[in-house]
Amino acid sequence: MEGLGKVSEQFKDVLKLDQSIKKLCEKFKHQKSMLLLGRGSQHATALEGALKIKEISYLHCEAVMSGELKHGVLALVDEDLPIVMILTRDDIFAKSLNAYQQVIARKGRPIIICNTGDDEFPADKTEKVEVPHTVDVLQGLINVIPLQLMAYWLAVGEGLNVDFPRNLAKSVTVE
């Protein structure tokens, strides 16, 4: 209940990252693909982020469970592929670090969504998007906002109309 009481202010804090995320997205201007990694409940957050990125920026974006990185996807990792990793502190954080280490070992330069003040990720190897820490069941609500902002700025950077994405149904018909 305490987490719910704080979440509104935490949303506002994350939205203040808007311009830094815009600047980060300018680096992806001519990319064809993007990879999002999350583990546990943050895999669902990565899936939602990938969906939004595909829907409004038309960039090929896939979400992968970071524990499955060793199967196939790892072959795609290099210094050019944009990789966003959700690595906020939760009960499986230590397990999630393995995927981070695998990406770094292959010269990847991931963008890390982590908690404010987390010094686990050095600036010479990563870009960080720092979000407030909350209870595990609410952390996904906080973590998805930077991904939504990325979707927005990637689309705007391509000159796309984010209010009218192509090929999406605008209503649901129930019979």
Secondary structure, DSSP 8 states (H G I E B T S, - for coil): -HHHHHHHHHHHHHHTTHHHHHHHHGGGTT-SEEEEEE-THHHHHHHHHHHHHHHHH--EEEEEEGGGTTTTGGGG-SSSS-EEEE---STTHHHHHHHHHHHHHTT---EEEEETT--SS-TTT-EEEEE----HHHHHHHHHHHHHHHHHHHHHHTT--TTS-TT--SS----
